[in-house]
């Protein structure tokens, strides 16, 4: 639970209600925390003038009081490691820019999040003076980041060149550089350069209604199975950061009564996930029937690097109809969402 050292001084907050209770506390800063048992001591046994400051000679150590000395935690003083630096195309064959990519990782050098990355052309400058790179997923928010930049090479002389990349963690530490060599070349004789600008698209899911048809009541619990017309999930972003599909539902309701949502179940077999166009398809997370609820249930996942394309998915839907239900036309609202990340 959240903890503030002030909880232990003069606040009247009860953390223990009986013998044997314990209170979890996380200390985020170094220092000394005092505490006392309200059954066997009072605040003035700890802080005689009750000014919130424990001064020398004030604590009455004959009473049930105590203190916790919190030492400073380890400090991250090492910069992140840069690796897997690549430049494309190489050789350039007359193009005006190359795409520079790299991985910046602080997991083995302090564990801080990556905060920035930069590159230098041919000569490494002072930390922070390079050209900024972007996180591939558009946000510097994890201990390891893939980074990318478009480097203008139109003014570079023909021949070999170097691109240096380095990263900075959230504690302000710059790491050492890693380098990739590439060559500036002209277009082959007798050829012309063709170019195309490719912009990333969106992540989307298209769904169709689920119709369980008509059922005559028998006085027994009944099960109805159906399949909707295929739904379609598409990842046109081109980033390969993965994605997932979730479903949730309301109760089935009518003027006559309610069938609770846990009677609505879903299954998605991998054979019913069909690649329309793209690379390795996503995989099902519900290969057996699972009850739905008002909270999102993950049913399909595309791992990082997979699911770059368009895929049809046809889930199996099952509805349990209780024996004591009242006749009527029942409707439920199904929500299907597609989300970034596997």
WOQUI-V63524 format. One record per run of one state. SS is the DSSP state (~ for helix, > for strand, _ for the rest). FROM is the first residue (numbers start at 0). TO is the last residue. If there is no record, write none. Layout:
ss-><SS SS>
from-><FROM FROM>
to-><TO TO>
This chain:
ss-><_ ~ _ > _ ~ _ > _ > _ > _ > _ > _ > _ > _ > _ > _ > _ > _ > _ > _ > _ > _ > _ ~ > _ ~ > _ > _ > _ > _ > _ > _ > _ > _>
from-><0 4 8 30 36 42 46 64 70 80 88 96 105 113 121 130 132 133 135 143 152 158 169 173 174 177 184 202 206 221 227 230 235 242 249 251 253 257 259 260 263 267 269 272 278 282 284 289 291 296 302 308 313 315 321 330 331 333 340>
to-><3 7 29 35 41 45 63 69 79 87 95 104 112 120 129 131 132 134 142 151 157 168 172 173 176 183 201 205 220 226 229 234 241 248 250 252 256 258 259 262 266 268 271 277 281 283 288 290 295 301 307 312 314 320 329 330 332 339 341>
